[in-house]
Amino acid sequence: MVSFRERDRLSQVVVINVSSTEPLGPVRRAYQSLDALEVALARKPDVLPPSSLYAYD
Protein backbone atom coordinates (compact mmCIF):
# COMPACT_ATOMS: atom_id res chain seq x y z
CA MET A 1 0.00 0.00 0.00
CA VAL A 2 2.89 2.30 0.66
CA SER A 3 4.15 1.93 -2.90
CA PHE A 4 0.63 2.54 -4.23
CA ARG A 5 0.32 5.68 -2.14
CA GLU A 6 3.75 6.94 -3.16
CA ARG A 7 3.40 6.01 -6.83
CA ASP A 8 0.10 7.88 -7.14
CA ARG A 9 1.26 10.71 -4.87
CA LEU A 10 -1.59 10.28 -2.43
CA SER A 11 -1.58 11.90 0.98
CA GLN A 12 -3.49 8.97 2.49
CA VAL A 13 -5.08 5.64 1.63
CA VAL A 14 -8.31 4.40 3.16
CA VAL A 15 -8.83 0.63 3.35
CA ILE A 16 -12.27 -0.80 3.98
CA ASN A 17 -12.72 -4.42 5.00
CA VAL A 18 -15.67 -5.82 3.06
CA SER A 19 -15.05 -9.48 3.84
CA SER A 20 -17.92 -11.66 4.83
CA THR A 21 -18.68 -12.40 8.45
CA GLU A 22 -20.76 -15.44 7.58
CA PRO A 23 -19.73 -18.59 9.41
CA LEU A 24 -18.09 -21.31 7.37
CA GLY A 25 -20.69 -23.82 6.25
CA PRO A 26 -20.45 -27.56 5.71
CA VAL A 27 -18.63 -28.97 2.69
CA ARG A 28 -21.22 -30.34 0.29
CA ARG A 29 -21.14 -32.58 -2.77
CA ALA A 30 -22.60 -29.69 -4.72
CA TYR A 31 -19.26 -27.90 -4.40
CA GLN A 32 -17.35 -30.59 -6.33
CA SER A 33 -18.19 -29.26 -9.81
CA LEU A 34 -20.12 -26.50 -11.50
CA ASP A 35 -22.58 -29.03 -12.91
CA ALA A 36 -23.26 -30.44 -9.43
CA LEU A 37 -23.69 -26.94 -8.04
CA GLU A 38 -26.17 -25.93 -10.73
CA VAL A 39 -28.25 -29.07 -10.15
CA ALA A 40 -28.27 -28.44 -6.40
CA LEU A 41 -29.19 -24.78 -6.83
CA ALA A 42 -32.11 -25.72 -9.09
CA ARG A 43 -33.47 -27.98 -6.33
CA LYS A 44 -32.62 -25.96 -3.26
CA PRO A 45 -31.21 -22.42 -3.57
CA ASP A 46 -29.88 -22.37 0.00
CA VAL A 47 -27.02 -24.70 -0.99
CA LEU A 48 -24.85 -21.57 -1.01
CA PRO A 49 -24.71 -18.87 1.66
CA PRO A 50 -26.28 -15.53 0.59
CA SER A 51 -22.95 -13.85 -0.20
CA SER A 52 -21.85 -16.70 -2.47
CA LEU A 53 -25.22 -16.90 -4.14
CA TYR A 54 -25.08 -13.18 -4.85
CA ALA A 55 -21.58 -13.49 -6.30
CA TYR A 56 -22.56 -16.52 -8.39
CA ASP A 57 -25.61 -14.84 -9.86
MILO-655225 format. One record per residue (C-alpha): residue number from 1; residue in three letters; x, y, z. Coordinates in Angstrom, 1 decimal, m for minus. Example, Ala and Ser with C-alpha at 12.3 -4.5 7.8 and 13.67 -1.06 7.14 Angstrom:
REM MILO-655225
baba = 1 fiba = ALA u = 12.3 v = m4.5 w = 7.8;
baba = 2 fiba = SER u = 13.7 v = m1.1 w = 7.1;
//
This chain:
REM MILO-655225
baba = 1 fiba = MET u = 0.0 v = 0.0 w = 0.0;
baba = 2 fiba = VAL u = 2.9 v = 2.3 w = 0.7;
baba = 3 fiba = SER u = 4.2 v = 1.9 w = m2.9;
baba = 4 fiba = PHE u = 0.6 v = 2.5 w = m4.2;
baba = 5 fiba = ARG u = 0.3 v = 5.7 w = m2.1;
baba = 6 fiba = GLU u = 3.8 v = 6.9 w = m3.2;
baba = 7 fiba = ARG u = 3.4 v = 6.0 w = m6.8;
baba = 8 fiba = ASP u = 0.1 v = 7.9 w = m7.1;
baba = 9 fiba = ARG u = 1.3 v = 10.7 w = m4.9;
baba = 10 fiba = LEU u = m1.6 v = 10.3 w = m2.4;
baba = 11 fiba = SER u = m1.6 v = 11.9 w = 1.0;
baba = 12 fiba = GLN u = m3.5 v = 9.0 w = 2.5;
baba = 13 fiba = VAL u = m5.1 v = 5.6 w = 1.6;
baba = 14 fiba = VAL u = m8.3 v = 4.4 w = 3.2;
baba = 15 fiba = VAL u = m8.8 v = 0.6 w = 3.3;
baba = 16 fiba = ILE u = m12.3 v = m0.8 w = 4.0;
baba = 17 fiba = ASN u = m12.7 v = m4.4 w = 5.0;
baba = 18 fiba = VAL u = m15.7 v = m5.8 w = 3.1;
baba = 19 fiba = SER u = m15.0 v = m9.5 w = 3.8;
baba = 20 fiba = SER u = m17.9 v = m11.7 w = 4.8;
baba = 21 fiba = THR u = m18.7 v = m12.4 w = 8.4;
baba = 22 fiba = GLU u = m20.8 v = m15.4 w = 7.6;
baba = 23 fiba = PRO u = m19.7 v = m18.6 w = 9.4;
baba = 24 fiba = LEU u = m18.1 v = m21.3 w = 7.4;
baba = 25 fiba = GLY u = m20.7 v = m23.8 w = 6.2;
baba = 26 fiba = PRO u = m20.5 v = m27.6 w = 5.7;
baba = 27 fiba = VAL u = m18.6 v = m29.0 w = 2.7;
baba = 28 fiba = ARG u = m21.2 v = m30.3 w = 0.3;
baba = 29 fiba = ARG u = m21.1 v = m32.6 w = m2.8;
baba = 30 fiba = ALA u = m22.6 v = m29.7 w = m4.7;
baba = 31 fiba = TYR u = m19.3 v = m27.9 w = m4.4;
baba = 32 fiba = GLN u = m17.3 v = m30.6 w = m6.3;
baba = 33 fiba = SER u = m18.2 v = m29.3 w = m9.8;
baba = 34 fiba = LEU u = m20.1 v = m26.5 w = m11.5;
baba = 35 fiba = ASP u = m22.6 v = m29.0 w = m12.9;
baba = 36 fiba = ALA u = m23.3 v = m30.4 w = m9.4;
baba = 37 fiba = LEU u = m23.7 v = m26.9 w = m8.0;
baba = 38 fiba = GLU u = m26.2 v = m25.9 w = m10.7;
baba = 39 fiba = VAL u = m28.3 v = m29.1 w = m10.1;
baba = 40 fiba = ALA u = m28.3 v = m28.4 w = m6.4;
baba = 41 fiba = LEU u = m29.2 v = m24.8 w = m6.8;
baba = 42 fiba = ALA u = m32.1 v = m25.7 w = m9.1;
baba = 43 fiba = ARG u = m33.5 v = m28.0 w = m6.3;
baba = 44 fiba = LYS u = m32.6 v = m26.0 w = m3.3;
baba = 45 fiba = PRO u = m31.2 v = m22.4 w = m3.6;
baba = 46 fiba = ASP u = m29.9 v = m22.4 w = 0.0;
baba = 47 fiba = VAL u = m27.0 v = m24.7 w = m1.0;
baba = 48 fiba = LEU u = m24.9 v = m21.6 w = m1.0;
baba = 49 fiba = PRO u = m24.7 v = m18.9 w = 1.7;
baba = 50 fiba = PRO u = m26.3 v = m15.5 w = 0.6;
baba = 51 fiba = SER u = m22.9 v = m13.9 w = m0.2;
baba = 52 fiba = SER u = m21.8 v = m16.7 w = m2.5;
baba = 53 fiba = LEU u = m25.2 v = m16.9 w = m4.1;
baba = 54 fiba = TYR u = m25.1 v = m13.2 w = m4.8;
baba = 55 fiba = ALA u = m21.6 v = m13.5 w = m6.3;
baba = 56 fiba = TYR u = m22.6 v = m16.5 w = m8.4;
baba = 57 fiba = ASP u = m25.6 v = m14.8 w = m9.9;
//
